């Protein structure tokens, strides 16, 4: 090797050693700070680029979602690149616990403050622009007046009853707009509390603060929840269901799976726009359990009761739909029973008649999803690598399933709605103007943000196993 090449190689080696030495010394304090700055920066960028939230033109054409998608993608790629270069993970959970806790307390407080600002500056027009927020509000009012869900003179057949039922008591004691704002604030805080408490029960206070911070500062979740969407209730039921199922894997606590059937049913009715895709979740859950207990999955009374309760919750709402919407034909009955959302039914029927377009859109959105997820997984990369290696372990496999299922179902639903709405609305009206990326992130983000709970729990599960060795 020529002398010049030897000098260059030696210089690069010495530089790498110095960087590694500096990282070993300061990383336990730098890692939490850098991560919190990154998450806060994304949230601030999203808020700033929303501009005037009471200006319809800005609302429809701003590049906030596109910008944070680019940020997450770039940071994710760079993060994984650096991990490969230095052959070491962030070891986030091995950093200074006091620094990690302090940073994420600040992060949570910032998320709560920004959400409170978004919520109490929202206008009635903002709910109308987001549509779902307005309908949930009208359903809550209707329940108080009619003990049913009637909007514009017709029974509702698109939205689940759980969130409007929650809103109704607030409307009984407060003016509707203020009642909506207070209810949204309480729901957001309750969701953060549930995530914190159940994470703390299993993994401790610092991991609980970390997971709560990730959830409480995700921009799309904050924006949707502040516009009276049901996402906080989905998060609450999803978190409790995960906890109950994990607890039920302990022989002495197997009966907790029965409660999991109840919370899963309530969670489904909090966001019933899953349509037929919920079959994917049910089928995957059954196959996962069958893999470990075989035919006992069909004989175990606790599992049977869990399924019965889950179906009973769904059938209670389905019976109401059949009563109001069944036209008497077999086809109408099957459609009404299988589709709790008439809008989702229309979107699915249209999309299945345009499968080639749906396939292309799904592939494009899958690519978007890959890069977006890099931005939220690189700091757990070393733990996730270990999880993949140990995917046959019961708890690990369940958490991996809890990550994958919402991502797959959210991806498919986002593609279905995109194909359908692209056909019935002008681009400006269905907010496609900036790019497909904007539509993807606004829609997919609302379905996928819940995976931050099992994703982080995977890391804690692996960290706990390492400590017990």
LUMBALO-792591 format. One line per field, with one value per residue (C-alpha): residue number from 1; residue in three letters; x, y, z. Coordinates in nm, 2 decimals. Layout:
num: c(NUM,...) .
residu: c(Ala,...) .
east: c(X,...) .
north: c(Y,...) .
up: c(Z,...) .
end
This chain:
num: c(1,2,3,4,5,6,7,8,9,10,11,12,13,14,15,16,17,18,19,20,21,22,23,24,25,26,27,28,29,30,31,32,33,34,35,36,37,38,39,40,41,42,43,44,45,46,47,48,49,50,51,52,53,54,55,56,57,58,59,60,61,62,63,64,65,66,67,68,69,70,71,72,73,74,75,76,77,78,79,80,81,82,83,84,85,86,87,88,89,90,91,92,93,94,95,96,97,98,99,100,101,102,103,104,105,106,107,108,109,110,111,112,113,114,115,116,117,118,119,120,121,122,123,124,125,126,127,128,129,130,131,132,133,134,135,136,137,138,139,140,141,142,143,144,145,146,147,148,149,150,151,152,153,154,155,156,157,158,159,160,161,162,163,164,165,166,167,168,169,170,171,172,173,174,175,176,177,178,179,180,181,182,183,184,185,186,187,188,189,190,191,192,193,194,195,196,197,198,199,200,201,202,203,204,205,206,207,208,209,210,211,212,213,214,215,216,217,218,219,220,221,222,223,224,225,226,227,228,229,230,231,232,233,234,235,236,237,238,239,240,241,242,243,244,245,246,247,248,249,250,251,252,253,254,255,256,257,258,259,260,261,262,263,264,265,266,267,268,269,270,271,272,273,274,275,276,277,278,279,280,281,282,283,284,285,286,287,288,289,290,291,292,293,294,295,296,297,298,299,300,301,302,303,304,305,306,307,308,309,310,311,312,313,314,315,316,317,318,319,320,321,322,323,324,325,326,327,328,329,330,331,332,333,334,335,336,337,338,339,340,341,342,343,344,345,346,347,348,349,350,351,352,353,354,355,356,357,358,359,360,361,362,363,364,365,366,367,368,369,370,371,372,373,374,375,376,377,378,379,380,381,382,383,384,385,386,387,388,389,390,391,392,393,394,395,396,397,398,399,400,401,402,403,404,405,406,407,408,409,410,411,412,413,414,415,416,417,418,419,420,421,422,423,424,425,426,427,428,429,430,431,432,433,434,435,436,437,438,439,440,441,442,443,444,445,446,447,448,449,450,451,452,453,454,455,456,457,458,459,460,461,462,463,464,465,466,467,468,469) .
residu: c(Unk,Unk,Unk,Unk,Unk,Unk,Unk,Unk,Unk,Unk,Unk,Unk,Unk,Unk,Unk,Unk,Unk,Unk,Unk,Unk,Unk,Unk,Unk,Unk,Unk,Unk,Unk,Unk,Unk,Unk,Unk,Unk,Unk,Unk,Unk,Unk,Unk,Unk,Unk,Unk,Unk,Unk,Unk,Unk,Unk,Unk,Unk,Unk,Unk,Unk,Unk,Unk,Unk,Unk,Unk,Unk,Unk,Unk,Unk,Unk,Unk,Unk,Unk,Unk,Unk,Unk,Unk,Unk,Unk,Unk,Unk,Unk,Unk,Unk,Unk,Unk,Unk,Unk,Unk,Unk,Unk,Unk,Unk,Unk,Unk,Unk,Unk,Unk,Unk,Unk,Unk,Unk,Unk,Unk,Unk,Unk,Unk,Unk,Unk,Unk,Unk,Unk,Unk,Unk,Unk,Unk,Unk,Unk,Unk,Unk,Unk,Unk,Unk,Unk,Unk,Unk,Unk,Unk,Unk,Unk,Unk,Unk,Unk,Unk,Unk,Unk,Unk,Unk,Unk,Unk,Unk,Unk,Unk,Unk,Unk,Unk,Unk,Unk,Unk,Unk,Unk,Unk,Unk,Unk,Unk,Unk,Unk,Unk,Unk,Unk,Unk,Unk,Unk,Unk,Unk,Unk,Unk,Unk,Unk,Unk,Unk,Unk,Unk,Unk,Unk,Unk,Unk,Unk,Unk,Unk,Unk,Unk,Unk,Unk,Unk,Unk,Unk,Unk,Unk,Unk,Unk,Unk,Unk,Unk,Unk,Unk,Unk,Unk,Unk,Unk,Unk,Unk,Unk,Unk,Unk,Unk,Unk,Unk,Unk,Unk,Unk,Unk,Unk,Unk,Unk,Unk,Unk,Unk,Unk,Unk,Unk,Unk,Unk,Unk,Unk,Unk,Unk,Unk,Unk,Unk,Unk,Unk,Unk,Unk,Unk,Unk,Unk,Unk,Unk,Unk,Unk,Unk,Unk,Unk,Unk,Unk,Unk,Unk,Unk,Unk,Unk,Unk,Unk,Unk,Unk,Unk,Unk,Unk,Unk,Unk,Unk,Unk,Unk,Unk,Unk,Unk,Unk,Unk,Unk,Unk,Unk,Unk,Unk,Unk,Unk,Unk,Unk,Unk,Unk,Unk,Unk,Unk,Unk,Unk,Unk,Unk,Unk,Unk,Unk,Unk,Unk,Unk,Unk,Unk,Unk,Unk,Unk,Unk,Unk,Unk,Unk,Unk,Unk,Unk,Unk,Unk,Unk,Unk,Unk,Unk,Unk,Unk,Unk,Unk,Unk,Unk,Unk,Unk,Unk,Unk,Unk,Unk,Unk,Unk,Unk,Unk,Unk,Unk,Unk,Unk,Unk,Unk,Unk,Unk,Unk,Unk,Unk,Unk,Unk,Unk,Unk,Unk,Unk,Unk,Unk,Unk,Unk,Unk,Unk,Unk,Unk,Unk,Unk,Unk,Unk,Unk,Unk,Unk,Unk,Unk,Unk,Unk,Unk,Unk,Unk,Unk,Unk,Unk,Unk,Unk,Unk,Unk,Unk,Unk,Unk,Unk,Unk,Unk,Unk,Unk,Unk,Unk,Unk,Unk,Unk,Unk,Unk,Unk,Unk,Unk,Unk,Unk,Unk,Unk,Unk,Unk,Unk,Unk,Unk,Unk,Unk,Unk,Unk,Unk,Unk,Unk,Unk,Unk,Unk,Unk,Unk,Unk,Unk,Unk,Unk,Unk,Unk,Unk,Unk,Unk,Unk,Unk,Unk,Unk,Unk,Unk,Unk,Unk,Unk,Unk,Unk,Unk,Unk,Unk,Unk,Unk,Unk,Unk,Unk,Unk,Unk,Unk,Unk,Unk,Unk,Unk,Unk,Unk,Unk,Unk,Unk,Unk,Unk,Unk,Unk,Unk,Unk,Unk,Unk,Unk,Unk,Unk,Unk,Unk,Unk,Unk,Unk,Unk,Unk,Unk,Unk,Unk,Unk,Unk,Unk,Unk,Unk,Unk,Unk) .
east: c(0.00,0.14,0.25,-0.02,-0.29,-0.15,-0.16,-0.51,-0.62,-0.45,-0.60,-0.95,-0.90,-0.78,-1.07,-1.32,-1.15,-1.17,-1.54,-1.61,-1.43,-1.62,-1.95,-1.87,-1.81,-2.09,-2.35,-2.55,-2.63,-2.64,-2.87,-3.18,-3.13,-3.07,-3.38,-3.61,-3.48,-3.55,-3.91,-3.98,-3.83,-4.07,-4.37,-4.27,-4.21,-4.55,-4.71,-4.53,-4.60,-4.97,-4.97,-5.32,-5.54,-5.86,-5.77,-5.92,-5.68,-5.38,-5.55,-5.59,-5.25,-4.99,-4.69,-4.67,-4.73,-4.49,-4.22,-4.22,-4.24,-3.92,-3.76,-3.85,-3.72,-3.39,-3.32,-3.42,-3.19,-2.90,-2.96,-2.95,-2.65,-2.46,-2.55,-2.41,-2.10,-2.01,-2.16,-2.34,-2.70,-2.81,-2.87,-3.13,-3.24,-2.88,-2.83,-2.85,-3.19,-3.22,-3.14,-3.38,-3.66,-3.60,-3.59,-3.91,-4.10,-4.01,-4.13,-4.46,-4.53,-4.45,-4.69,-4.96,-4.91,-4.92,-5.23,-5.41,-5.33,-5.46,-5.78,-5.88,-5.81,-6.01,-6.33,-6.65,-6.54,-6.23,-6.44,-6.64,-6.32,-6.21,-6.57,-6.53,-6.51,-6.83,-7.02,-6.90,-7.02,-7.36,-7.39,-7.32,-7.59,-7.83,-7.79,-7.89,-8.19,-8.31,-8.12,-8.00,-7.75,-7.93,-7.74,-7.92,-8.24,-8.09,-7.95,-7.57,-7.41,-7.04,-6.91,-6.89,-7.09,-6.82,-6.68,-7.02,-7.13,-6.83,-6.90,-7.27,-7.23,-7.01,-7.28,-7.53,-7.35,-7.15,-7.22,-7.15,-6.83,-6.67,-6.79,-6.61,-6.29,-6.30,-6.39,-6.10,-5.86,-5.97,-5.96,-5.60,-5.48,-5.66,-5.49,-5.15,-5.22,-5.33,-5.02,-4.80,-4.97,-4.98,-4.62,-4.51,-4.68,-4.47,-4.14,-4.10,-4.13,-3.86,-3.98,-4.33,-4.22,-4.04,-4.35,-4.58,-4.35,-4.34,-4.72,-4.79,-4.58,-4.67,-4.80,-5.07,-5.22,-5.22,-5.38,-5.65,-5.74,-5.77,-6.02,-6.25,-6.14,-6.17,-5.80,-5.74,-6.01,-5.85,-5.51,-5.67,-5.84,-5.54,-5.30,-5.52,-5.59,-5.21,-5.15,-5.43,-5.32,-4.96,-5.07,-5.29,-4.98,-4.90,-5.08,-5.21,-5.36,-5.50,-5.85,-5.75,-5.79,-6.16,-6.13,-5.91,-6.21,-6.42,-6.16,-6.09,-6.46,-6.49,-6.18,-6.32,-6.64,-6.44,-6.32,-6.54,-6.39,-6.18,-6.45,-6.37,-6.01,-6.07,-6.09,-5.72,-5.66,-5.89,-5.74,-5.38,-5.45,-5.61,-5.32,-5.07,-5.24,-5.29,-4.92,-4.85,-5.14,-5.27,-5.62,-5.65,-5.72,-6.06,-6.12,-6.00,-6.30,-6.12,-6.04,-6.40,-6.54,-6.31,-6.43,-6.80,-6.77,-6.58,-6.85,-7.13,-7.00,-6.99,-7.33,-7.50,-7.41,-7.46,-7.82,-7.89,-7.75,-7.96,-8.27,-8.22,-8.05,-8.14,-8.36,-8.48,-8.25,-7.97,-7.71,-7.82,-7.81,-7.45,-7.34,-7.50,-7.36,-7.01,-6.96,-7.03,-6.94,-7.14,-6.87,-6.61,-6.83,-6.86,-6.49,-6.41,-6.65,-6.51,-6.15,-6.20,-6.32,-6.00,-5.75,-5.46,-5.48,-5.51,-5.21,-4.99,-5.11,-5.05,-4.69,-4.62,-4.77,-4.57,-4.25,-4.36,-4.44,-4.09,-3.92,-4.16,-4.11,-3.73,-3.77,-3.93,-3.74,-3.37,-3.33,-3.46,-3.28,-3.04,-3.34,-3.55,-3.27,-3.27,-3.65,-3.64,-3.39,-3.62,-3.95,-4.05,-4.08,-4.44,-4.44,-4.19,-4.40,-4.72,-4.56,-4.42,-4.77,-4.91,-4.67,-4.73,-5.11,-5.19,-4.93,-5.07,-5.43,-5.36,-5.17,-5.46,-5.73,-5.53,-5.49,-5.86,-5.97,-5.71,-5.84,-6.20,-6.17,-5.95,-6.25,-6.53,-6.36,-6.16,-5.80,-5.85,-6.15,-5.99,-5.66,-5.45,-5.32,-4.96,-4.88,-4.97,-4.73,-4.95,-5.26,-5.06,-4.91,-5.24,-5.43,-5.18,-5.04,-5.38,-5.40,-5.04,-4.94,-5.06,-4.77,-4.54,-4.67,-4.59,-4.27,-4.13,-4.25,-4.05,-3.74,-3.82,-3.89,-3.55,-3.38,-3.55,-3.43,-3.07,-3.08,-3.21,-2.93) .
north: c(0.00,0.35,0.57,0.83,0.56,0.43,0.79,0.84,0.50,0.58,0.92,0.79,0.51,0.76,0.99,0.71,0.61,0.97,0.99,0.66,0.77,1.09,0.91,0.66,0.95,1.19,0.98,0.88,1.25,1.36,1.08,1.18,1.55,1.50,1.28,1.52,1.81,1.61,1.52,1.88,2.02,1.80,1.92,2.29,2.26,2.11,2.39,2.67,2.54,2.50,2.88,3.03,2.74,2.94,3.00,2.73,2.79,2.74,2.45,2.27,2.36,2.39,2.17,2.09,1.71,1.68,1.87,1.65,1.34,1.45,1.53,1.19,1.01,1.20,1.16,0.79,0.72,0.92,0.75,0.40,0.49,0.61,0.30,0.09,0.30,0.29,-0.07,0.04,0.12,0.42,0.21,0.47,0.27,0.24,0.61,0.83,0.75,1.08,1.27,1.05,1.10,1.48,1.52,1.33,1.51,1.83,1.66,1.56,1.90,2.06,1.82,1.89,2.27,2.26,2.03,2.26,2.55,2.37,2.25,2.58,2.79,2.55,2.70,2.54,2.59,2.38,2.08,2.13,2.12,1.80,1.66,1.37,1.62,1.79,1.46,1.33,1.66,1.63,1.26,1.36,1.63,1.39,1.13,1.38,1.49,1.16,0.88,0.79,0.91,1.12,1.37,1.59,1.39,1.05,0.77,0.76,0.46,0.55,0.63,0.42,0.52,0.52,0.87,1.05,0.87,1.01,1.36,1.37,1.43,1.74,1.88,1.83,2.08,2.30,2.49,2.26,2.43,2.47,2.12,1.98,2.16,2.04,1.69,1.67,1.80,1.55,1.26,1.36,1.38,1.05,0.87,1.00,0.89,0.54,0.49,0.61,0.39,0.07,0.11,0.19,-0.12,-0.34,-0.16,0.12,0.50,0.61,0.38,0.50,0.86,0.77,0.60,0.88,1.14,0.97,0.95,1.30,1.48,1.30,1.59,1.41,1.26,1.60,1.78,1.52,1.48,1.86,1.86,1.62,1.29,0.97,0.88,0.92,0.66,0.42,0.47,0.41,0.08,-0.04,0.02,-0.15,-0.45,-0.50,-0.49,-0.74,-0.98,-0.97,-1.03,-1.32,-1.50,-1.56,-1.88,-1.73,-1.44,-1.61,-1.48,-1.12,-1.22,-1.20,-0.83,-0.79,-0.91,-0.63,-0.35,-0.47,-0.45,-0.10,0.00,-0.12,0.08,0.39,0.38,0.16,0.27,-0.04,-0.22,-0.57,-0.52,-0.60,-0.96,-0.95,-0.85,-1.12,-1.39,-1.29,-1.29,-1.64,-1.78,-1.63,-1.79,-2.12,-2.14,-2.16,-2.35,-2.54,-2.67,-2.55,-2.21,-2.35,-2.53,-2.29,-2.13,-1.80,-1.76,-1.85,-1.60,-1.33,-1.40,-1.41,-1.07,-0.92,-1.03,-0.93,-0.57,-0.56,-0.73,-0.49,-0.20,-0.42,-0.51,-0.14,-0.10,-0.39,-0.24,0.09,0.00,-0.35,-0.33,-0.70,-0.86,-1.10,-0.88,-0.58,-0.79,-0.91,-0.56,-0.41,-0.67,-0.69,-0.31,-0.09,0.20,0.28,0.51,0.24,0.00,0.24,0.30,-0.07,-0.17,0.10,0.01,-0.36,-0.27,-0.08,-0.33,-0.23,0.13,0.01,-0.21,0.07,0.31,0.05,0.00,0.37,0.42,0.12,0.29,0.61,0.41,0.25,0.59,0.74,0.45,0.49,0.82,0.66,0.34,0.42,0.51,0.17,-0.01,-0.22,-0.35,-0.42,-0.62,-0.84,-0.87,-1.00,-1.26,-1.38,-1.35,-1.70,-1.60,-1.56,-1.20,-1.08,-1.23,-1.07,-0.72,-0.76,-0.86,-0.55,-0.34,-0.50,-0.53,-0.16,-0.07,-0.32,-0.24,0.14,0.11,-0.08,0.16,0.46,0.32,0.23,0.58,0.75,0.55,0.62,0.99,1.06,0.95,1.15,1.47,1.74,1.73,2.06,1.93,1.61,1.79,1.60,1.92,1.93,1.57,1.21,1.23,1.47,1.26,0.95,1.10,1.27,0.95,0.68,0.87,0.86,0.48,0.40,0.63,0.37,0.14,0.36,0.18,-0.18,-0.06,0.09,-0.20,-0.43,-0.24,-0.25,-0.62,-0.68,-0.45,-0.63,-0.96,-0.84,-0.71,-1.05,-1.25) .
up: c(0.00,-0.09,0.20,0.12,0.14,0.47,0.61,0.50,0.64,0.97,0.99,0.92,1.18,1.44,1.37,1.41,1.74,1.87,1.77,1.94,2.25,2.26,2.21,2.49,2.73,2.64,2.46,2.78,2.82,2.45,2.32,2.52,2.45,2.07,2.05,2.23,2.01,1.70,1.81,1.92,1.60,1.39,1.60,1.57,1.20,1.15,1.35,1.18,0.83,0.90,0.90,0.95,1.07,1.01,0.65,0.42,0.14,0.38,0.54,0.20,0.05,0.33,0.32,0.69,0.66,0.36,0.55,0.86,0.64,0.47,0.81,0.94,0.63,0.62,0.99,0.97,0.68,0.83,1.17,1.04,0.82,1.12,1.31,1.04,1.01,1.38,1.43,1.74,1.84,2.03,2.35,2.44,2.75,2.87,2.88,3.19,3.33,3.51,3.18,2.98,3.23,3.25,2.87,2.81,3.09,2.90,2.58,2.73,2.87,2.54,2.36,2.61,2.57,2.20,2.20,2.44,2.21,1.91,2.09,2.25,1.94,1.72,1.57,1.46,1.10,1.18,1.27,0.95,0.74,0.90,0.87,1.11,1.40,1.30,1.26,1.60,1.75,1.59,1.69,2.06,2.04,1.87,2.14,2.41,2.21,2.04,2.23,1.88,1.63,1.36,1.15,0.88,0.93,0.87,1.09,1.10,0.93,0.92,1.26,1.57,1.88,2.15,2.10,2.06,2.37,2.55,2.41,2.51,2.89,2.81,2.59,2.87,3.10,2.86,2.54,2.24,2.12,2.46,2.56,2.25,2.34,2.70,2.60,2.35,2.61,2.87,2.61,2.51,2.87,2.96,2.67,2.78,3.13,3.02,2.81,3.10,3.36,3.17,3.04,3.40,3.53,3.31,3.25,3.50,3.51,3.26,2.98,3.06,3.01,2.69,2.53,2.65,2.50,2.16,2.15,2.30,2.04,1.72,1.50,1.30,1.62,1.80,1.51,1.45,1.82,1.85,1.57,1.76,1.61,1.81,1.80,2.18,2.25,1.99,2.17,2.51,2.41,2.20,2.50,2.75,2.51,2.46,2.83,2.91,2.64,2.76,3.12,3.01,2.88,3.25,3.35,3.67,3.49,3.18,3.26,3.16,2.80,2.86,2.95,2.64,2.43,2.58,2.53,2.17,2.09,2.23,2.05,1.72,1.77,1.85,1.49,1.28,0.95,0.94,0.74,0.63,0.70,1.07,0.95,0.89,1.25,1.39,1.16,1.25,1.62,1.60,1.40,1.65,1.94,1.75,1.69,2.06,2.21,1.90,1.94,2.29,2.14,2.04,2.37,2.63,2.80,2.86,2.49,2.40,2.64,2.50,2.15,2.26,2.44,2.15,1.91,2.15,2.15,1.77,1.73,1.96,1.72,1.42,1.53,1.54,1.18,1.06,1.21,1.04,0.71,0.60,0.29,0.31,0.06,0.14,-0.02,0.18,0.50,0.43,0.34,0.65,0.88,0.73,0.69,0.99,0.77,0.45,0.33,0.37,0.19,-0.11,-0.11,-0.09,-0.37,-0.59,-0.52,-0.58,-0.93,-0.99,-0.85,-1.07,-0.96,-0.60,-0.63,-0.76,-0.49,-0.22,-0.35,-0.35,0.00,0.12,0.01,0.19,0.50,0.50,0.51,0.76,1.00,0.98,1.15,1.45,1.47,1.43,1.80,1.89,1.62,1.84,2.04,1.74,1.58,1.89,1.88,1.52,1.62,1.90,1.72,1.82,2.19,2.28,2.42,2.15,1.87,2.00,2.02,1.67,1.55,1.73,1.53,1.20,1.20,1.24,0.98,0.72,0.79,0.79,0.47,0.29,0.42,0.32,-0.03,-0.05,0.05,-0.18,-0.49,-0.40,-0.31,-0.61,-0.82,-0.64,-0.54,-0.72,-0.59,-0.40,-0.22,-0.09,0.00,-0.26,-0.41,-0.26,-0.33,-0.26,0.03,0.21,0.17,0.28,0.59,0.71,0.67,0.74,1.04,1.21,1.17,1.25,1.54,1.79,1.69,1.90,2.20,2.10,1.92,2.23,2.45,2.22,2.31,2.68,2.67,2.52,2.76,3.05,2.92,2.90,3.26,3.39,3.23) .
end
